[in-house]
Amino acid sequence: MSAVEGIAASSNHAEDKIPGWNDAALEYVLNYPEDQFMTEDVRKSAESQGFPIPPSKRAWGAVMVKAKKQGAIHSLGMVRKSSDESHGTPAVLWEKL
Protein backbone atom coordinates (compact mmCIF):
# COMPACT_ATOMS: atom_id res chain seq x y z
CA MET A 1 0.00 0.00 0.00
CA SER A 2 1.40 3.39 -0.97
CA ALA A 3 1.51 6.35 1.40
CA VAL A 4 -1.34 8.00 -0.50
CA GLU A 5 -3.45 4.84 -0.23
CA GLY A 6 -2.62 4.55 3.47
CA ILE A 7 -3.68 8.13 4.16
CA ALA A 8 -6.92 7.60 2.22
CA ALA A 9 -7.64 4.38 4.09
CA SER A 10 -7.01 6.15 7.42
CA SER A 11 -9.35 8.95 6.44
CA ASN A 12 -12.08 6.51 5.40
CA HIS A 13 -11.65 4.52 8.60
CA ALA A 14 -11.92 7.71 10.70
CA GLU A 15 -15.13 8.61 8.89
CA ASP A 16 -16.53 5.11 9.43
CA LYS A 17 -15.81 5.24 13.17
CA ILE A 18 -16.64 8.93 13.72
CA PRO A 19 -19.15 10.13 11.08
CA GLY A 20 -18.41 13.71 10.05
CA TRP A 21 -14.84 13.55 11.40
CA ASN A 22 -13.14 14.58 8.15
CA ASP A 23 -15.25 17.72 7.67
CA ALA A 24 -14.88 18.69 11.34
CA ALA A 25 -11.12 18.13 11.18
CA LEU A 26 -10.85 20.25 8.04
CA GLU A 27 -12.79 23.03 9.75
CA TYR A 28 -10.41 22.76 12.72
CA VAL A 29 -7.40 23.16 10.39
CA LEU A 30 -8.97 26.13 8.61
CA ASN A 31 -9.56 27.85 11.96
CA TYR A 32 -6.22 26.92 13.54
CA PRO A 33 -4.86 30.16 15.05
CA GLU A 34 -1.21 29.86 13.95
CA ASP A 35 -0.07 30.95 10.49
CA GLN A 36 2.64 28.28 10.31
CA PHE A 37 2.26 24.82 11.78
CA MET A 38 2.93 21.14 11.43
CA THR A 39 0.19 18.53 11.27
CA GLU A 40 1.41 17.30 14.65
CA ASP A 41 0.72 20.76 16.15
CA VAL A 42 -2.86 20.78 14.87
CA ARG A 43 -3.49 17.22 16.04
CA LYS A 44 -2.16 17.87 19.54
CA SER A 45 -4.16 21.08 19.83
CA ALA A 46 -7.34 19.34 18.69
CA GLU A 47 -6.84 16.46 21.11
CA SER A 48 -6.17 18.83 24.01
CA GLN A 49 -9.51 20.52 23.31
CA GLY A 50 -11.43 17.25 23.30
CA PHE A 51 -11.67 16.82 19.53
CA PRO A 52 -12.51 13.19 18.64
CA ILE A 53 -9.37 11.13 18.12
CA PRO A 54 -9.41 9.12 14.87
CA PRO A 55 -8.36 5.45 14.88
CA SER A 56 -5.08 6.46 13.17
CA LYS A 57 -3.11 9.71 13.33
CA ARG A 58 -2.58 9.33 9.59
CA ALA A 59 -6.16 10.53 9.05
CA TRP A 60 -4.89 14.06 9.73
CA GLY A 61 -2.70 13.73 6.62
CA ALA A 62 -5.76 13.46 4.41
CA VAL A 63 -7.19 16.58 6.03
CA MET A 64 -4.01 18.53 5.27
CA VAL A 65 -4.01 17.34 1.67
CA LYS A 66 -7.63 18.50 1.30
CA ALA A 67 -6.83 21.90 2.84
CA LYS A 68 -3.91 22.23 0.42
CA LYS A 69 -6.08 21.29 -2.59
CA GLN A 70 -8.61 23.93 -1.50
CA GLY A 71 -5.83 26.55 -1.50
CA ALA A 72 -6.10 27.22 2.23
CA ILE A 73 -2.54 26.13 3.08
CA HIS A 74 0.71 25.39 1.31
CA SER A 75 3.93 23.62 2.16
CA LEU A 76 7.00 25.56 3.27
CA GLY A 77 9.11 22.41 3.09
CA MET A 78 10.22 19.74 5.47
CA VAL A 79 11.35 20.26 9.07
CA ARG A 80 12.07 17.85 11.89
CA LYS A 81 9.19 16.98 14.22
CA SER A 82 9.59 18.14 17.80
CA SER A 83 7.85 15.36 19.72
CA ASP A 84 9.94 12.78 21.56
CA GLU A 85 8.08 9.85 20.01
CA SER A 86 8.85 11.04 16.46
CA HIS A 87 12.64 10.97 16.96
CA GLY A 88 13.09 14.02 14.73
CA THR A 89 11.33 12.54 11.70
CA PRO A 90 10.99 15.10 8.89
CA ALA A 91 7.47 16.42 8.28
CA VAL A 92 5.80 19.21 6.32
CA LEU A 93 5.68 22.73 7.72
CA TRP A 94 2.41 24.27 6.53
CA GLU A 95 1.47 27.92 6.11
CA LYS A 96 -1.98 29.45 5.81
CA LEU A 97 -2.75 31.37 2.64
C-alpha positions in Angstrom: 0.0 0.0 0.0 1.4 3.4 -1.0 1.5 6.3 1.4 -1.3 8.0 -0.5 -3.4 4.8 -0.2 -2.6 4.6 3.5 -3.7 8.1 4.2 -6.9 7.6 2.2 -7.6 4.4 4.1 -7.0 6.1 7.4 -9.3 8.9 6.4 -12.1 6.5 5.4 -11.6 4.5 8.6 -11.9 7.7 10.7 -15.1 8.6 8.9 -16.5 5.1 9.4 -15.8 5.2 13.2 -16.6 8.9 13.7 -19.2 10.1 11.1 -18.4 13.7 10.1 -14.8 13.6 11.4 -13.1 14.6 8.2 -15.2 17.7 7.7 -14.9 18.7 11.3 -11.1 18.1 11.2 -10.8 20.3 8.0 -12.8 23.0 9.7 -10.4 22.8 12.7 -7.4 23.2 10.4 -9.0 26.1 8.6 -9.6 27.8 12.0 -6.2 26.9 13.5 -4.9 30.2 15.1 -1.2 29.9 14.0 -0.1 30.9 10.5 2.6 28.3 10.3 2.3 24.8 11.8 2.9 21.1 11.4 0.2 18.5 11.3 1.4 17.3 14.7 0.7 20.8 16.2 -2.9 20.8 14.9 -3.5 17.2 16.0 -2.2 17.9 19.5 -4.2 21.1 19.8 -7.3 19.3 18.7 -6.8 16.5 21.1 -6.2 18.8 24.0 -9.5 20.5 23.3 -11.4 17.2 23.3 -11.7 16.8 19.5 -12.5 13.2 18.6 -9.4 11.1 18.1 -9.4 9.1 14.9 -8.4 5.5 14.9 -5.1 6.5 13.2 -3.1 9.7 13.3 -2.6 9.3 9.6 -6.2 10.5 9.1 -4.9 14.1 9.7 -2.7 13.7 6.6 -5.8 13.5 4.4 -7.2 16.6 6.0 -4.0 18.5 5.3 -4.0 17.3 1.7 -7.6 18.5 1.3 -6.8 21.9 2.8 -3.9 22.2 0.4 -6.1 21.3 -2.6 -8.6 23.9 -1.5 -5.8 26.5 -1.5 -6.1 27.2 2.2 -2.5 26.1 3.1 0.7 25.4 1.3 3.9 23.6 2.2 7.0 25.6 3.3 9.1 22.4 3.1 10.2 19.7 5.5 11.4 20.3 9.1 12.1 17.9 11.9 9.2 17.0 14.2 9.6 18.1 17.8 7.8 15.4 19.7 9.9 12.8 21.6 8.1 9.9 20.0 8.9 11.0 16.5 12.6 11.0 17.0 13.1 14.0 14.7 11.3 12.5 11.7 11.0 15.1 8.9 7.5 16.4 8.3 5.8 19.2 6.3 5.7 22.7 7.7 2.4 24.3 6.5 1.5 27.9 6.1 -2.0 29.5 5.8 -2.7 31.4 2.6 
